[in-house]
Amino acid sequence: MSLQGGKDNSPEGMQNGITHGFVATFESAEDRDYYVKTDPAHRAFIAKVGGLVEKAIVVDFTNGVY
């Protein structure tokens, strides 16, 4: 998995309260599913920051598939 992210800096005003964005890239759907459903580090992250996050949007996509 690779992870990139940062604070919003868009001048468009269409963020709907979202202040930060992150993109996690996985080698396969199976790797993604393990991370989401099983990975102890991800489960610990959710437990730690879950109460701090006011709003989240999750989107899964396959690059180039429209």
Gaussian input, Z-matrix of N, CA and C with variables (Angstrom, degrees):
# hf/3-21g

backbone

0 1
 N
 C     1     B1
 C     2     B2     1     A1
 N     3     B3     2     A2     1     D1
 C     4     B4     3     A3     2     D2
 C     5     B5     4     A4     3     D3
 N     6     B6     5     A5     4     D4
 C     7     B7     6     A6     5     D5
 C     8     B8     7     A7     6     D6
 N     9     B9     8     A8     7     D7
 C    10    B10     9     A9     8     D8
 C    11    B11    10    A10     9     D9
 N    12    B12    11    A11    10    D10
 C    13    B13    12    A12    11    D11
 C    14    B14    13    A13    12    D12
 N    15    B15    14    A14    13    D13
 C    16    B16    15    A15    14    D14
 C    17    B17    16    A16    15    D15
 N    18    B18    17    A17    16    D16
 C    19    B19    18    A18    17    D17
 C    20    B20    19    A19    18    D18
 N    21    B21    20    A20    19    D19
 C    22    B22    21    A21    20    D20
 C    23    B23    22    A22    21    D21
 N    24    B24    23    A23    22    D22
 C    25    B25    24    A24    23    D23
 C    26    B26    25    A25    24    D24
 N    27    B27    26    A26    25    D25
 C    28    B28    27    A27    26    D26
 C    29    B29    28    A28    27    D27
 N    30    B30    29    A29    28    D28
 C    31    B31    30    A30    29    D29
 C    32    B32    31    A31    30    D30
 N    33    B33    32    A32    31    D31
 C    34    B34    33    A33    32    D32
 C    35    B35    34    A34    33    D33
 N    36    B36    35    A35    34    D34
 C    37    B37    36    A36    35    D35
 C    38    B38    37    A37    36    D36
 N    39    B39    38    A38    37    D37
 C    40    B40    39    A39    38    D38
 C    41    B41    40    A40    39    D39
 N    42    B42    41    A41    40    D40
 C    43    B43    42    A42    41    D41
 C    44    B44    43    A43    42    D42
 N    45    B45    44    A44    43    D43
 C    46    B46    45    A45    44    D44
 C    47    B47    46    A46    45    D45
 N    48    B48    47    A47    46    D46
 C    49    B49    48    A48    47    D47
 C    50    B50    49    A49    48    D48
 N    51    B51    50    A50    49    D49
 C    52    B52    51    A51    50    D50
 C    53    B53    52    A52    51    D51
 N    54    B54    53    A53    52    D52
 C    55    B55    54    A54    53    D53
 C    56    B56    55    A55    54    D54
 N    57    B57    56    A56    55    D55
 C    58    B58    57    A57    56    D56
 C    59    B59    58    A58    57    D57
 N    60    B60    59    A59    58    D58
 C    61    B61    60    A60    59    D59
 C    62    B62    61    A61    60    D60
 N    63    B63    62    A62    61    D61
 C    64    B64    63    A63    62    D62
 C    65    B65    64    A64    63    D63
 N    66    B66    65    A65    64    D64
 C    67    B67    66    A66    65    D65
 C    68    B68    67    A67    66    D66
 N    69    B69    68    A68    67    D67
 C    70    B70    69    A69    68    D68
 C    71    B71    70    A70    69    D69
 N    72    B72    71    A71    70    D70
 C    73    B73    72    A72    71    D71
 C    74    B74    73    A73    72    D72
 N    75    B75    74    A74    73    D73
 C    76    B76    75    A75    74    D74
 C    77    B77    76    A76    75    D75
 N    78    B78    77    A77    76    D76
 C    79    B79    78    A78    77    D77
 C    80    B80    79    A79    78    D78
 N    81    B81    80    A80    79    D79
 C    82    B82    81    A81    80    D80
 C    83    B83    82    A82    81    D81
 N    84    B84    83    A83    82    D82
 C    85    B85    84    A84    83    D83
 C    86    B86    85    A85    84    D84
 N    87    B87    86    A86    85    D85
 C    88    B88    87    A87    86    D86
 C    89    B89    88    A88    87    D87
 N    90    B90    89    A89    88    D88
 C    91    B91    90    A90    89    D89
 C    92    B92    91    A91    90    D90
 N    93    B93    92    A92    91    D91
 C    94    B94    93    A93    92    D92
 C    95    B95    94    A94    93    D93
 N    96    B96    95    A95    94    D94
 C    97    B97    96    A96    95    D95
 C    98    B98    97    A97    96    D96
 N    99    B99    98    A98    97    D97
 C   100   B100    99    A99    98    D98
 C   101   B101   100   A100    99    D99
 N   102   B102   101   A101   100   D100
 C   103   B103   102   A102   101   D101
 C   104   B104   103   A103   102   D102
 N   105   B105   104   A104   103   D103
 C   106   B106   105   A105   104   D104
 C   107   B107   106   A106   105   D105
 N   108   B108   107   A107   106   D106
 C   109   B109   108   A108   107   D107
 C   110   B110   109   A109   108   D108
 N   111   B111   110   A110   109   D109
 C   112   B112   111   A111   110   D110
 C   113   B113   112   A112   111   D111
 N   114   B114   113   A113   112   D112
 C   115   B115   114   A114   113   D113
 C   116   B116   115   A115   114   D114
 N   117   B117   116   A116   115   D115
 C   118   B118   117   A117   116   D116
 C   119   B119   118   A118   117   D117
 N   120   B120   119   A119   118   D118
 C   121   B121   120   A120   119   D119
 C   122   B122   121   A121   120   D120
 N   123   B123   122   A122   121   D121
 C   124   B124   123   A123   122   D122
 C   125   B125   124   A124   123   D123
 N   126   B126   125   A125   124   D124
 C   127   B127   126   A126   125   D125
 C   128   B128   127   A127   126   D126
 N   129   B129   128   A128   127   D127
 C   130   B130   129   A129   128   D128
 C   131   B131   130   A130   129   D129
 N   132   B132   131   A131   130   D130
 C   133   B133   132   A132   131   D131
 C   134   B134   133   A133   132   D132
 N   135   B135   134   A134   133   D133
 C   136   B136   135   A135   134   D134
 C   137   B137   136   A136   135   D135
 N   138   B138   137   A137   136   D136
 C   139   B139   138   A138   137   D137
 C   140   B140   139   A139   138   D138
 N   141   B141   140   A140   139   D139
 C   142   B142   141   A141   140   D140
 C   143   B143   142   A142   141   D141
 N   144   B144   143   A143   142   D142
 C   145   B145   144   A144   143   D143
 C   146   B146   145   A145   144   D144
 N   147   B147   146   A146   145   D145
 C   148   B148   147   A147   146   D146
 C   149   B149   148   A148   147   D147
 N   150   B150   149   A149   148   D148
 C   151   B151   150   A150   149   D149
 C   152   B152   151   A151   150   D150
 N   153   B153   152   A152   151   D151
 C   154   B154   153   A153   152   D152
 C   155   B155   154   A154   153   D153
 N   156   B156   155   A155   154   D154
 C   157   B157   156   A156   155   D155
 C   158   B158   157   A157   156   D156
 N   159   B159   158   A158   157   D157
 C   160   B160   159   A159   158   D158
 C   161   B161   160   A160   159   D159
 N   162   B162   161   A161   160   D160
 C   163   B163   162   A162   161   D161
 C   164   B164   163   A163   162   D162
 N   165   B165   164   A164   163   D163
 C   166   B166   165   A165   164   D164
 C   167   B167   166   A166   165   D165
 N   168   B168   167   A167   166   D166
 C   169   B169   168   A168   167   D167
 C   170   B170   169   A169   168   D168
 N   171   B171   170   A170   169   D169
 C   172   B172   171   A171   170   D170
 C   173   B173   172   A172   171   D171
 N   174   B174   173   A173   172   D172
 C   175   B175   174   A174   173   D173
 C   176   B176   175   A175   174   D174
 N   177   B177   176   A176   175   D175
 C   178   B178   177   A177   176   D176
 C   179   B179   178   A178   177   D177
 N   180   B180   179   A179   178   D178
 C   181   B181   180   A180   179   D179
 C   182   B182   181   A181   180   D180
 N   183   B183   182   A182   181   D181
 C   184   B184   183   A183   182   D182
 C   185   B185   184   A184   183   D183
 N   186   B186   185   A185   184   D184
 C   187   B187   186   A186   185   D185
 C   188   B188   187   A187   186   D186
 N   189   B189   188   A188   187   D187
 C   190   B190   189   A189   188   D188
 C   191   B191   190   A190   189   D189
 N   192   B192   191   A191   190   D190
 C   193   B193   192   A192   191   D191
 C   194   B194   193   A193   192   D192
 N   195   B195   194   A194   193   D193
 C   196   B196   195   A195   194   D194
 C   197   B197   196   A196   195   D195

   B1=1.4363
   B2=1.5185
   B3=1.3225
   B4=1.4599
   B5=1.5201
   B6=1.3173
   B7=1.4610
   B8=1.5122
   B9=1.3278
   B10=1.4590
   B11=1.5165
   B12=1.3204
   B13=1.4564
   B14=1.5044
   B15=1.3219
   B16=1.4487
   B17=1.5107
   B18=1.3203
   B19=1.4620
   B20=1.5231
   B21=1.3254
   B22=1.4599
   B23=1.5229
   B24=1.3307
   B25=1.4627
   B26=1.5294
   B27=1.3297
   B28=1.4647
   B29=1.5268
   B30=1.3383
   B31=1.4632
   B32=1.5297
   B33=1.3424
   B34=1.4612
   B35=1.5229
   B36=1.3269
   B37=1.4558
   B38=1.5233
   B39=1.3165
   B40=1.4675
   B41=1.5283
   B42=1.3184
   B43=1.4554
   B44=1.5302
   B45=1.3231
   B46=1.4749
   B47=1.5251
   B48=1.3179
   B49=1.4559
   B50=1.5169
   B51=1.3132
   B52=1.4664
   B53=1.5283
   B54=1.3251
   B55=1.4657
   B56=1.5244
   B57=1.3228
   B58=1.4586
   B59=1.5251
   B60=1.3219
   B61=1.4603
   B62=1.5132
   B63=1.3177
   B64=1.4561
   B65=1.5207
   B66=1.3205
   B67=1.4589
   B68=1.5257
   B69=1.3187
   B70=1.4622
   B71=1.5213
   B72=1.3208
   B73=1.4614
   B74=1.5253
   B75=1.3198
   B76=1.4579
   B77=1.5182
   B78=1.3192
   B79=1.4641
   B80=1.5229
   B81=1.3383
   B82=1.4647
   B83=1.5256
   B84=1.3269
   B85=1.4672
   B86=1.5272
   B87=1.3174
   B88=1.4620
   B89=1.5289
   B90=1.3363
   B91=1.4668
   B92=1.5208
   B93=1.3329
   B94=1.4638
   B95=1.5182
   B96=1.3201
   B97=1.4574
   B98=1.5232
   B99=1.3308
   B100=1.4665
   B101=1.5246
   B102=1.3197
   B103=1.4626
   B104=1.5257
   B105=1.3155
   B106=1.4627
   B107=1.5282
   B108=1.3204
   B109=1.4638
   B110=1.5217
   B111=1.3444
   B112=1.4611
   B113=1.5227
   B114=1.3002
   B115=1.4680
   B116=1.5278
   B117=1.3380
   B118=1.4590
   B119=1.5308
   B120=1.3250
   B121=1.4724
   B122=1.5255
   B123=1.3171
   B124=1.4649
   B125=1.5218
   B126=1.3249
   B127=1.4701
   B128=1.5345
   B129=1.3400
   B130=1.4649
   B131=1.5249
   B132=1.3293
   B133=1.4635
   B134=1.5233
   B135=1.3246
   B136=1.4642
   B137=1.5254
   B138=1.3191
   B139=1.4614
   B140=1.5211
   B141=1.3274
   B142=1.4605
   B143=1.5246
   B144=1.3233
   B145=1.4694
   B146=1.5223
   B147=1.3256
   B148=1.4615
   B149=1.5181
   B150=1.3140
   B151=1.4593
   B152=1.5139
   B153=1.3271
   B154=1.4599
   B155=1.5253
   B156=1.3160
   B157=1.4622
   B158=1.5208
   B159=1.3301
   B160=1.4630
   B161=1.5234
   B162=1.3295
   B163=1.4604
   B164=1.5187
   B165=1.3214
   B166=1.4648
   B167=1.5202
   B168=1.3079
   B169=1.4569
   B170=1.5227
   B171=1.3185
   B172=1.4611
   B173=1.5237
   B174=1.3219
   B175=1.4586
   B176=1.5213
   B177=1.3127
   B178=1.4646
   B179=1.5227
   B180=1.3309
   B181=1.4599
   B182=1.5150
   B183=1.3202
   B184=1.4536
   B185=1.5144
   B186=1.3171
   B187=1.4584
   B188=1.5275
   B189=1.3161
   B190=1.4558
   B191=1.5155
   B192=1.3285
   B193=1.4667
   B194=1.5213
   B195=1.3511
   B196=1.4696
   B197=1.5043
   A1=108.38
   A2=115.30
   A3=120.06
   A4=107.18
   A5=116.18
   A6=121.16
   A7=109.35
   A8=115.61
   A9=122.23
   A10=107.63
   A11=116.70
   A12=118.88
   A13=112.01
   A14=114.27
   A15=119.93
   A16=111.64
   A17=114.67
   A18=122.80
   A19=109.31
   A20=116.10
   A21=121.77
   A22=110.47
   A23=116.16
   A24=120.79
   A25=111.06
   A26=116.84
   A27=121.35
   A28=111.17
   A29=117.79
   A30=121.20
   A31=112.49
   A32=118.79
   A33=121.56
   A34=114.87
   A35=118.42
   A36=120.59
   A37=114.35
   A38=118.03
   A39=121.14
   A40=111.72
   A41=117.83
   A42=122.30
   A43=113.46
   A44=118.19
   A45=121.75
   A46=112.60
   A47=116.82
   A48=121.03
   A49=115.60
   A50=117.88
   A51=121.02
   A52=108.20
   A53=117.45
   A54=121.59
   A55=114.05
   A56=117.26
   A57=121.52
   A58=109.17
   A59=116.03
   A60=120.63
   A61=110.70
   A62=115.71
   A63=122.00
   A64=108.99
   A65=116.62
   A66=122.19
   A67=107.48
   A68=115.46
   A69=121.84
   A70=106.97
   A71=116.70
   A72=121.60
   A73=108.80
   A74=115.56
   A75=122.09
   A76=109.89
   A77=116.84
   A78=122.45
   A79=111.87
   A80=116.60
   A81=119.67
   A82=109.90
   A83=115.72
   A84=120.80
   A85=110.15
   A86=116.69
   A87=120.61
   A88=111.12
   A89=117.26
   A90=120.85
   A91=110.52
   A92=116.29
   A93=120.61
   A94=110.77
   A95=116.42
   A96=120.55
   A97=111.79
   A98=116.91
   A99=119.82
   A100=109.99
   A101=116.99
   A102=121.49
   A103=110.76
   A104=116.56
   A105=121.27
   A106=111.75
   A107=117.43
   A108=120.90
   A109=115.30
   A110=118.33
   A111=120.18
   A112=114.95
   A113=118.85
   A114=123.51
   A115=112.03
   A116=118.07
   A117=121.21
   A118=112.73
   A119=117.72
   A120=119.95
   A121=110.49
   A122=117.61
   A123=120.70
   A124=110.64
   A125=117.45
   A126=121.27
   A127=109.44
   A128=117.89
   A129=121.52
   A130=110.76
   A131=117.20
   A132=121.66
   A133=110.32
   A134=117.36
   A135=121.08
   A136=110.31
   A137=117.16
   A138=120.93
   A139=111.34
   A140=116.69
   A141=120.91
   A142=112.76
   A143=118.24
   A144=120.48
   A145=113.71
   A146=117.45
   A147=120.19
   A148=113.80
   A149=117.91
   A150=121.70
   A151=114.09
   A152=117.42
   A153=121.51
   A154=112.89
   A155=116.51
   A156=121.32
   A157=109.20
   A158=115.47
   A159=120.51
   A160=111.89
   A161=116.84
   A162=121.32
   A163=108.23
   A164=116.05
   A165=120.70
   A166=109.13
   A167=115.50
   A168=122.64
   A169=106.60
   A170=116.54
   A171=121.26
   A172=107.86
   A173=115.97
   A174=122.22
   A175=107.80
   A176=116.49
   A177=121.22
   A178=107.65
   A179=116.38
   A180=119.41
   A181=109.88
   A182=114.78
   A183=122.21
   A184=106.97
   A185=117.14
   A186=121.80
   A187=110.71
   A188=116.08
   A189=121.80
   A190=115.54
   A191=118.01
   A192=121.00
   A193=107.85
   A194=115.75
   A195=120.78
   A196=111.79
   D1=140.47
   D2=168.92
   D3=-118.32
   D4=148.56
   D5=-176.55
   D6=-132.64
   D7=129.78
   D8=174.68
   D9=-128.49
   D10=152.64
   D11=178.16
   D12=-173.83
   D13=172.95
   D14=177.89
   D15=176.95
   D16=177.26
   D17=179.82
   D18=-81.73
   D19=140.48
   D20=179.15
   D21=-58.72
   D22=138.18
   D23=174.09
   D24=-138.81
   D25=23.67
   D26=-178.54
   D27=-74.15
   D28=135.74
   D29=176.55
   D30=-85.37
   D31=0.90
   D32=-173.01
   D33=-77.54
   D34=-20.86
   D35=178.49
   D36=71.21
   D37=27.03
   D38=-177.75
   D39=-114.47
   D40=26.48
   D41=-173.62
   D42=-79.10
   D43=-18.74
   D44=179.49
   D45=51.78
   D46=40.67
   D47=177.06
   D48=87.40
   D49=-4.49
   D50=178.79
   D51=-81.66
   D52=125.76
   D53=-174.85
   D54=-107.38
   D55=-19.11
   D56=-177.86
   D57=-137.91
   D58=151.72
   D59=177.65
   D60=-130.68
   D61=145.29
   D62=179.32
   D63=-138.07
   D64=141.06
   D65=175.71
   D66=-124.70
   D67=117.87
   D68=174.76
   D69=-103.17
   D70=124.57
   D71=-178.57
   D72=-110.16
   D73=128.57
   D74=-177.87
   D75=-115.00
   D76=152.73
   D77=178.31
   D78=-70.39
   D79=-27.81
   D80=-176.65
   D81=-155.10
   D82=165.18
   D83=175.02
   D84=-63.01
   D85=-33.80
   D86=178.84
   D87=-64.79
   D88=-41.30
   D89=176.64
   D90=-63.11
   D91=-42.25
   D92=177.87
   D93=-61.39
   D94=-46.13
   D95=-178.49
   D96=-62.38
   D97=-39.63
   D98=176.75
   D99=-61.97
   D100=-46.74
   D101=-179.52
   D102=-58.67
   D103=-46.66
   D104=-175.83
   D105=-70.44
   D106=-41.89
   D107=-170.28
   D108=-98.24
   D109=-25.37
   D110=-167.67
   D111=-128.33
   D112=-37.18
   D113=-170.12
   D114=-51.88
   D115=117.82
   D116=-179.10
   D117=-59.95
   D118=-35.34
   D119=179.50
   D120=-65.90
   D121=-40.31
   D122=178.28
   D123=-68.00
   D124=-41.34
   D125=178.13
   D126=-61.20
   D127=-41.37
   D128=179.20
   D129=-66.66
   D130=-39.84
   D131=177.65
   D132=-60.58
   D133=-46.32
   D134=179.35
   D135=-61.04
   D136=-43.41
   D137=179.92
   D138=-62.80
   D139=-36.39
   D140=-176.49
   D141=-76.67
   D142=-43.29
   D143=-173.47
   D144=-104.40
   D145=-6.74
   D146=-177.45
   D147=-51.76
   D148=-41.52
   D149=179.96
   D150=-75.16
   D151=-13.80
   D152=-179.27
   D153=-92.36
   D154=-18.03
   D155=-175.41
   D156=-90.87
   D157=119.67
   D158=-179.66
   D159=-82.01
   D160=-37.65
   D161=-176.92
   D162=-148.78
   D163=140.36
   D164=176.94
   D165=-140.73
   D166=146.14
   D167=173.43
   D168=-125.97
   D169=129.01
   D170=178.62
   D171=-117.09
   D172=128.28
   D173=178.30
   D174=-130.91
   D175=126.30
   D176=174.44
   D177=-107.08
   D178=137.20
   D179=177.96
   D180=-149.78
   D181=158.70
   D182=172.79
   D183=-105.09
   D184=121.78
   D185=-176.95
   D186=-54.60
   D187=128.77
   D188=177.57
   D189=86.45
   D190=-5.46
   D191=178.15
   D192=-100.08
   D193=116.54
   D194=-175.48
   D195=-116.61

